Amino acid sequence: MTIDHAFLADCRTRLAFDLVSNTWNPVVVWALKDGPRRPGELQTHIGGISQKVLTETLRRLEFNGLVARRAYGGSPPRVEYELTGLGRTLIAPIEAFGAWAHDHGDEVMAAQDRYTRER
């Protein structure tokens, strides 16, 4: 018997899944794919995200090395966020996952409906 260590709690695969399992992480990464944005621009572009949740998400992405924060002096001070090289490596997997969701979303929702009706 072989043991697959790919999904143990302290493995790199789980780390990657944790990065994209938060609802807002991939959304913010995707919103930054075309270049730096200020927080207000991000919030408008994304829609449906509160300032508090956006701030938490940006901090989490910065902590993980996926986003860089750049502060500019002046009055008022200005802040922009942009993807790092590491953050850019997530664009293709997020795009692939989005394509899967587009192709199979109806099937998933039908399964959810069946499950709910049978309970």
C-alpha positions as a Markdown table, in Angstrom:
| # | Residue | x | y | z |
|---|---|---|---|---|
| 1 | Met | 0.0 | 0.0 | 0.0 |
| 2 | Thr | 1.3 | 3.4 | -0.9 |
| 3 | Ile | 0.4 | 6.6 | 0.9 |
| 4 | Asp | -0.2 | 9.7 | -1.1 |
| 5 | His | 1.4 | 12.5 | 0.8 |
| 6 | Ala | 0.1 | 15.2 | -1.7 |
| 7 | Phe | -2.8 | 16.2 | 0.5 |
| 8 | Leu | -1.5 | 16.0 | 4.1 |
| 9 | Ala | -2.2 | 19.0 | 6.3 |
| 10 | Asp | 1.4 | 20.4 | 6.0 |
| 11 | Cys | 2.0 | 19.8 | 2.3 |
| 12 | Arg | 2.4 | 22.3 | -0.5 |
| 13 | Thr | -0.6 | 21.0 | -2.4 |
| 14 | Arg | -2.9 | 21.9 | 0.6 |
| 15 | Leu | -1.2 | 25.3 | 0.8 |
| 16 | Ala | -2.1 | 25.9 | -2.8 |
| 17 | Phe | -5.7 | 24.9 | -2.3 |
| 18 | Asp | -5.9 | 27.1 | 0.8 |
| 19 | Leu | -4.8 | 30.1 | -1.3 |
| 20 | Val | -7.6 | 29.7 | -3.8 |
| 21 | Ser | -10.3 | 28.3 | -1.5 |
| 22 | Asn | -11.0 | 31.7 | 0.0 |
| 23 | Thr | -13.8 | 33.1 | -2.1 |
| 24 | Trp | -12.1 | 36.5 | -2.6 |
| 25 | Asn | -8.5 | 35.5 | -3.1 |
| 26 | Pro | -8.9 | 34.4 | -6.8 |
| 27 | Val | -11.3 | 37.2 | -7.5 |
| 28 | Val | -8.8 | 39.8 | -6.4 |
| 29 | Val | -6.0 | 38.1 | -8.2 |
| 30 | Trp | -8.1 | 38.1 | -11.4 |
| 31 | Ala | -9.0 | 41.8 | -10.9 |
| 32 | Leu | -5.3 | 42.6 | -10.7 |
| 33 | Lys | -4.3 | 40.6 | -13.8 |
| 34 | Asp | -4.2 | 43.7 | -16.1 |
| 35 | Gly | -2.1 | 45.8 | -13.8 |
| 36 | Pro | -2.0 | 47.8 | -10.6 |
| 37 | Arg | -5.1 | 49.2 | -9.1 |
| 38 | Arg | -6.1 | 51.4 | -6.1 |
| 39 | Pro | -8.3 | 49.9 | -3.5 |
| 40 | Gly | -11.4 | 51.9 | -4.6 |
| 41 | Glu | -10.9 | 50.9 | -8.2 |
| 42 | Leu | -10.6 | 47.3 | -7.1 |
| 43 | Gln | -13.8 | 47.5 | -5.1 |
| 44 | Thr | -15.7 | 49.1 | -8.0 |
| 45 | His | -14.3 | 46.6 | -10.5 |
| 46 | Ile | -15.1 | 43.6 | -8.4 |
| 47 | Gly | -18.5 | 44.7 | -7.0 |
| 48 | Gly | -20.1 | 43.0 | -4.0 |
| 49 | Ile | -17.0 | 43.2 | -1.8 |
| 50 | Ser | -16.9 | 45.4 | 1.3 |
| 51 | Gln | -13.9 | 47.6 | 2.0 |
| 52 | Lys | -13.1 | 45.5 | 5.1 |
| 53 | Val | -13.2 | 42.2 | 3.2 |
| 54 | Leu | -11.1 | 43.7 | 0.4 |
| 55 | Thr | -8.5 | 45.0 | 2.9 |
| 56 | Glu | -8.3 | 41.6 | 4.6 |
| 57 | Thr | -8.0 | 39.8 | 1.2 |
| 58 | Leu | -5.2 | 42.2 | 0.0 |
| 59 | Arg | -3.3 | 41.7 | 3.3 |
| 60 | Arg | -3.6 | 37.9 | 3.0 |
| 61 | Leu | -2.4 | 38.0 | -0.6 |
| 62 | Glu | 0.5 | 40.3 | 0.4 |
| 63 | Phe | 1.4 | 38.0 | 3.3 |
| 64 | Asn | 1.5 | 35.1 | 0.8 |
| 65 | Gly | 3.7 | 37.0 | -1.6 |
| 66 | Leu | 1.0 | 37.2 | -4.3 |
| 67 | Val | 0.4 | 40.9 | -4.2 |
| 68 | Ala | 2.7 | 43.9 | -3.6 |
| 69 | Arg | 1.5 | 47.1 | -2.0 |
| 70 | Arg | 3.0 | 50.4 | -3.2 |
| 71 | Ala | 2.4 | 53.6 | -1.2 |
| 72 | Tyr | 2.9 | 57.0 | -2.8 |
| 73 | Gly | 3.5 | 60.2 | -0.9 |
| 74 | Gly | 1.4 | 63.3 | -1.6 |
| 75 | Ser | -1.8 | 64.7 | -0.3 |
| 76 | Pro | -3.8 | 62.6 | 0.0 |
| 77 | Pro | -1.5 | 59.6 | 0.1 |
| 78 | Arg | -2.1 | 57.0 | -2.5 |
| 79 | Val | -1.8 | 53.2 | -2.4 |
| 80 | Glu | -1.8 | 50.7 | -5.3 |
| 81 | Tyr | -1.7 | 46.9 | -5.3 |
| 82 | Glu | -0.3 | 44.8 | -8.1 |
| 83 | Leu | 0.4 | 41.1 | -8.6 |
| 84 | Thr | 3.9 | 39.9 | -8.0 |
| 85 | Gly | 5.6 | 37.4 | -10.3 |
| 86 | Leu | 4.3 | 34.7 | -8.0 |
| 87 | Gly | 0.8 | 36.1 | -8.1 |
| 88 | Arg | 0.9 | 36.1 | -11.9 |
| 89 | Thr | 1.5 | 32.3 | -11.9 |
| 90 | Leu | -2.0 | 31.9 | -10.5 |
| 91 | Ile | -3.8 | 33.5 | -13.4 |
| 92 | Ala | -3.7 | 30.4 | -15.6 |
| 93 | Pro | -5.0 | 28.0 | -12.9 |
| 94 | Ile | -7.8 | 30.5 | -12.0 |
| 95 | Glu | -8.7 | 30.9 | -15.6 |
| 96 | Ala | -8.8 | 27.1 | -16.0 |
| 97 | Phe | -11.0 | 26.7 | -13.0 |
| 98 | Gly | -13.3 | 29.4 | -14.2 |
| 99 | Ala | -13.6 | 27.6 | -17.6 |
| 100 | Trp | -14.4 | 24.4 | -15.7 |
| 101 | Ala | -17.1 | 26.2 | -13.7 |
| 102 | His | -18.6 | 27.6 | -16.9 |
| 103 | Asp | -18.6 | 24.2 | -18.6 |
| 104 | His | -20.0 | 22.3 | -15.6 |
| 105 | Gly | -21.8 | 24.8 | -13.4 |
| 106 | Asp | -25.2 | 23.7 | -14.6 |
| 107 | Glu | -24.4 | 20.1 | -13.7 |
| 108 | Val | -23.3 | 21.1 | -10.2 |
| 109 | Met | -26.4 | 23.1 | -9.6 |
| 110 | Ala | -28.6 | 20.2 | -10.9 |
| 111 | Ala | -26.9 | 17.9 | -8.5 |
| 112 | Gln | -27.5 | 20.3 | -5.6 |
| 113 | Asp | -31.1 | 20.5 | -6.6 |
| 114 | Arg | -31.5 | 16.7 | -6.7 |
| 115 | Tyr | -29.8 | 16.4 | -3.3 |
| 116 | Thr | -32.1 | 19.0 | -1.8 |
| 117 | Arg | -35.2 | 17.4 | -3.2 |
| 118 | Glu | -34.2 | 13.9 | -1.9 |
| 119 | Arg | -33.7 | 15.1 | 1.6 |
